[in-house]
Amino acid sequence: MKIVTIIGTRPQYVKLKPWYDFLKEQDCTHIVVDTNQHFTKNVSSVFVDEFDLKIDFNLSVENTDSTDFIVKSMQSLRPFLLSNNPDIVVVMGDTNTTLASALAAHKLEFKVAHIESGMRCWSRERPEEINRIVTDNLSDIHFTSRRQDDVNVENPVYAGDLEYVLLHKMEEEGTIPTPAYEDFILMTIHRNENTTVNRISEIFDNCQKSEHKFIFPIHHRTKQIVDKEGISVPGNVELIDPVGYFEITRLLATCRGIFSDSGGLAKVAPFFGKKCLVPSSYTEYDDLPPLGYIKLGLDMKWLNDAAIRRDRSIYYLDNACEIMYNFIKEYKEKT
């Protein structure tokens, strides 16, 4: 059996790691394609190095415009897929890489499996929502991370969340510090809705009113806006370059709380026993606000009361990769 997995962004390198390691031990050919959607070294290749991944084919598509990136990725994938003739094309998450890969594979009549299917924030203003819906409609196999997402796809296969598999392994190996509540807030901002001049200024104003320090690994696109527009950065906000996964997990383990519009950071808040303030009016993880892990908006005072119970099991299935692999094998035999 030949499996092609296509990735290109930080969350996808993270999801890939347990899947990649598992398939090494199976009787199959696994080919990894990287679109390089996150094209900067400290966002892309550092994850490849940290996770000891082997990229078999790199598209190296320039990503300056989302439509252009999707079109060029599809054009590059076409000859690759035709020459390799995979039994299944695996895509992950909700990025432009996910959409381009699913479209290219579907048009060429290859079967598509979508990891993290069924996720919804219920707002089409967010580009990722369109990517999710279209990819789900194009996919033949839907691997869901949460039971509640099963209702959003026709043929769900509940497999749990791959990042939780990775985090459990890292903690067992001692590469994640014991969770603590140091006096800083981990901050990340990158979504379109939060990267206008007015919105960044509003966010910084609210940070300045807080009694805590913020450590902000700043996304390259956000930094360009801050620098170009001369937006004043408060004294209690420390800008640092984007960091690798080992460092971000160290920050997650030791921070007082999280202020982020990243679905990935919100998702792992329970694992680390941290609260995550999300500067938005909606979230994909709508199951977490009632549990106290997420609050929407800019209420920085909410992060003052840091303590909350850890839940390492909320999205965790220890045999997630086995579930997916076995289902793909059975699906191939039937079709």
MIRO-217792 format. One record per residue (C-alpha): y, x, z. Coordinates in pm, whole numbers, m for minus. Example, Ala and Ser with C-alpha at 12.3 -4.5 7.8 and 13.67 -1.06 7.14 Angstrom:
2
{r {m450 1230 780}}
{r {m106 1367 714}}
//
This chain:
335
{r {0 0 0}}
{r {346 126 m92}}
{r {645 27 121}}
{r {1006 105 34}}
{r {1258 73 317}}
{r {1627 80 225}}
{r {1896 171 478}}
{r {2251 307 475}}
{r {2441 242 799}}
{r {2422 344 1164}}
{r {2244 28 1286}}
{r {1989 67 1007}}
{r {1906 429 1099}}
{r {1846 302 1453}}
{r {1619 17 1336}}
{r {1440 252 1099}}
{r {1333 507 1361}}
{r {1047 312 1530}}
{r {938 165 1196}}
{r {940 511 1035}}
{r {740 669 1317}}
{r {487 385 1320}}
{r {425 400 943}}
{r {354 773 963}}
{r {27 683 1135}}
{r {m74 408 892}}
{r {m270 412 568}}
{r {27 352 343}}
{r {294 526 139}}
{r {638 481 296}}
{r {946 571 93}}
{r {1290 571 258}}
{r {1601 513 48}}
{r {1951 576 185}}
{r {2251 423 8}}
{r {2486 635 222}}
{r {2704 331 294}}
{r {2828 519 602}}
{r {2923 827 411}}
{r {3076 1048 680}}
{r {2858 1316 842}}
{r {2921 1206 1201}}
{r {2817 851 1117}}
{r {2526 905 879}}
{r {2356 1245 856}}
{r {2386 1310 1230}}
{r {2160 1008 1287}}
{r {1912 1134 1027}}
{r {1903 1472 1205}}
{r {1878 1326 1557}}
{r {1595 1092 1463}}
{r {1411 1351 1252}}
{r {1402 1119 952}}
{r {1307 1223 601}}
{r {1513 1050 336}}
{r {1314 1037 14}}
{r {1589 914 m217}}
{r {1964 919 m154}}
{r {2182 697 m371}}
{r {2506 865 m253}}
{r {2707 566 m373}}
{r {3079 598 m311}}
{r {3191 327 m70}}
{r {3559 257 m120}}
{r {3528 m108 m221}}
{r {3255 m347 m104}}
{r {3199 m520 m441}}
{r {3190 m192 m628}}
{r {2949 m49 m371}}
{r {2710 m344 m404}}
{r {2713 m326 m785}}
{r {2663 51 m799}}
{r {2388 39 m537}}
{r {2201 m221 m742}}
{r {2243 m11 m1056}}
{r {2104 297 m878}}
{r {1817 106 m719}}
{r {1696 m50 m1044}}
{r {1540 262 m1205}}
{r {1413 383 m867}}
{r {1229 60 m788}}
{r {1089 27 m1139}}
{r {952 382 m1135}}
{r {802 353 m784}}
{r {669 m6 m814}}
{r {650 m85 m439}}
{r {431 m358 m293}}
{r {715 m460 m61}}
{r {1084 m373 m23}}
{r {1199 m380 340}}
{r {1567 m441 418}}
{r {1732 m451 757}}
{r {2021 m635 917}}
{r {2331 m771 747}}
{r {2520 m495 566}}
{r {2627 m457 204}}
{r {2328 m224 170}}
{r {2103 m511 284}}
{r {2250 m752 32}}
{r {2249 m507 m261}}
{r {1888 m405 m192}}
{r {1761 m760 m160}}
{r {1938 m864 m481}}
{r {1808 m565 m677}}
{r {1450 m609 m554}}
{r {1448 m986 m608}}
{r {1588 m962 m961}}
{r {1313 m711 m1045}}
{r {1054 m949 m894}}
{r {953 m726 m605}}
{r {865 m890 m274}}
{r {1132 m854 m3}}
{r {1086 m843 376}}
{r {1399 m890 586}}
{r {1405 m742 937}}
{r {1648 m927 1168}}
{r {1627 m1248 967}}
{r {1783 m1572 1082}}
{r {2070 m1417 1275}}
{r {2388 m1626 1251}}
{r {2739 m1627 1399}}
{r {2821 m1953 1214}}
{r {3143 m1826 1059}}
{r {3159 m1739 691}}
{r {3486 m1558 754}}
{r {3270 m1265 862}}
{r {3132 m1081 555}}
{r {2806 m1006 735}}
{r {2733 m1379 764}}
{r {2729 m1415 385}}
{r {2504 m1110 358}}
{r {2259 m1260 610}}
{r {2241 m1600 444}}
{r {2196 m1466 91}}
{r {1943 m1202 199}}
{r {1739 m1461 388}}
{r {1738 m1686 80}}
{r {1616 m1398 m138}}
{r {1349 m1274 102}}
{r {980 m1356 96}}
{r {908 m1247 455}}
{r {1144 m1312 747}}
{r {1101 m1099 1059}}
{r {1313 m1247 1338}}
{r {1435 m1061 1645}}
{r {1477 m1374 1861}}
{r {1282 m1696 1882}}
{r {1601 m1898 1840}}
{r {1654 m1750 1492}}
{r {1324 m1890 1364}}
{r {1486 m2225 1281}}
{r {1724 m2061 1032}}
{r {1453 m1941 791}}
{r {1156 m2111 627}}
{r {873 m1873 716}}
{r {969 m1684 1034}}
{r {761 m1408 1188}}
{r {885 m1329 1539}}
{r {870 m951 1590}}
{r {1138 m870 1846}}
{r {1416 m615 1812}}
{r {1342 m263 1686}}
{r {1630 m105 1876}}
{r {1480 m226 2203}}
{r {1155 m55 2100}}
{r {1349 268 2045}}
{r {1541 240 2374}}
{r {1223 184 2574}}
{r {1070 495 2420}}
{r {1384 701 2482}}
{r {1397 594 2846}}
{r {1029 677 2892}}
{r {1096 1023 2744}}
{r {1394 1076 2975}}
{r {1660 1098 2704}}
{r {1867 812 2850}}
{r {2046 876 3182}}
{r {1986 649 3478}}
{r {2237 364 3440}}
{r {2550 402 3651}}
{r {2899 246 3665}}
{r {3150 525 3611}}
{r {3517 436 3583}}
{r {3557 408 3208}}
{r {3511 138 2946}}
{r {3326 220 2625}}
{r {3531 83 2337}}
{r {3455 40 1966}}
{r {3654 m156 1709}}
{r {3573 m175 1338}}
{r {3551 m534 1206}}
{r {3803 m656 949}}
{r {3937 m923 1184}}
{r {4029 m656 1442}}
{r {4166 m382 1217}}
{r {4500 m523 1105}}
{r {4812 m354 1240}}
{r {4903 m653 1459}}
{r {4552 m693 1598}}
{r {4506 m324 1681}}
{r {4846 m325 1852}}
{r {4748 m636 2052}}
{r {4420 m475 2158}}
{r {4594 m154 2264}}
{r {4853 m356 2460}}
{r {4573 m524 2655}}
{r {4404 m189 2716}}
{r {4728 m51 2857}}
{r {4742 m331 3112}}
{r {4394 m249 3236}}
{r {4334 m31 3540}}
{r {4052 154 3365}}
{r {4020 439 3118}}
{r {3881 362 2771}}
{r {3669 603 2570}}
{r {3701 504 2205}}
{r {3474 670 1944}}
{r {3700 559 1663}}
{r {3558 439 1332}}
{r {3697 633 1034}}
{r {3849 319 878}}
{r {4015 217 1205}}
{r {4151 570 1251}}
{r {4304 565 903}}
{r {4498 250 992}}
{r {4613 386 1330}}
{r {4729 713 1172}}
{r {4885 562 860}}
{r {5076 292 1046}}
{r {5172 513 1339}}
{r {5026 273 1594}}
{r {5091 394 1948}}
{r {4775 471 2144}}
{r {4802 398 2521}}
{r {4760 689 2760}}
{r {4446 536 2913}}
{r {4269 520 2573}}
{r {4092 842 2475}}
{r {4019 862 2103}}
{r {3713 1068 2013}}
{r {3523 1118 1688}}
{r {3224 891 1617}}
{r {2921 1013 1810}}
{r {2547 1032 1751}}
{r {2296 792 1898}}
{r {2196 1009 2192}}
{r {2560 1037 2297}}
{r {2635 666 2250}}
{r {2335 577 2469}}
{r {2465 820 2734}}
{r {2803 646 2724}}
{r {2636 304 2740}}
{r {2429 410 3038}}
{r {2722 548 3236}}
{r {3018 326 3141}}
{r {3159 56 3368}}
{r {3151 m195 3084}}
{r {3181 m234 2709}}
{r {3472 m355 2497}}
{r {3347 m386 2142}}
{r {3322 m599 1829}}
{r {2993 m431 1740}}
{r {2698 m667 1743}}
{r {2477 m365 1808}}
{r {2652 m275 2132}}
{r {2667 m636 2249}}
{r {2295 m670 2184}}
{r {2198 m377 2406}}
{r {2429 m471 2694}}
{r {2139 m632 2886}}
{r {1921 m322 2845}}
{r {2184 m107 3016}}
{r {2293 m371 3265}}
{r {2650 m383 3136}}
{r {2901 m653 3050}}
{r {3044 m657 2697}}
{r {3385 m806 2619}}
{r {3393 m904 2251}}
{r {3738 m938 2085}}
{r {3640 m1231 1867}}
{r {3603 m1609 1872}}
{r {3233 m1594 1782}}
{r {2928 m1375 1821}}
{r {2580 m1350 1669}}
{r {2444 m1313 2022}}
{r {2543 m1656 2147}}
{r {2251 m1649 2390}}
{r {2418 m1373 2594}}
{r {2745 m1536 2715}}
{r {2561 m1794 2931}}
{r {2367 m1507 3088}}
{r {2690 m1325 3178}}
{r {2648 m1027 2946}}
{r {2912 m1125 2691}}
{r {3255 m1282 2707}}
{r {3470 m1353 2401}}
{r {3838 m1263 2394}}
{r {4066 m1001 2549}}
{r {4028 m1070 2922}}
{r {4005 m708 3037}}
{r {3996 m815 3403}}
{r {3650 m960 3339}}
{r {3522 m603 3320}}
{r {3654 m516 3667}}
{r {3348 m669 3833}}
{r {3093 m440 3673}}
{r {2761 m518 3838}}
{r {2511 m725 3643}}
{r {2131 m729 3634}}
{r {1951 m510 3380}}
{r {1715 m690 3143}}
{r {1510 m442 2941}}
{r {1278 m711 2809}}
{r {1516 m967 2659}}
{r {1453 m873 2292}}
{r {1156 m643 2344}}
{r {806 m663 2199}}
{r {614 m340 2241}}
{r {404 m408 1929}}
{r {694 m509 1700}}
{r {606 m258 1427}}
{r {239 m350 1439}}
{r {325 m720 1399}}
{r {536 m648 1091}}
{r {294 m405 930}}
{r {m9 m630 976}}
{r {177 m930 840}}
{r {286 m733 531}}
{r {m76 m623 475}}
{r {m204 m979 504}}
{r {74 m1108 280}}
{r {m9 m849 14}}
{r {m377 m945 19}}
{r {m293 m1313 m27}}
{r {m43 m1267 m312}}
//
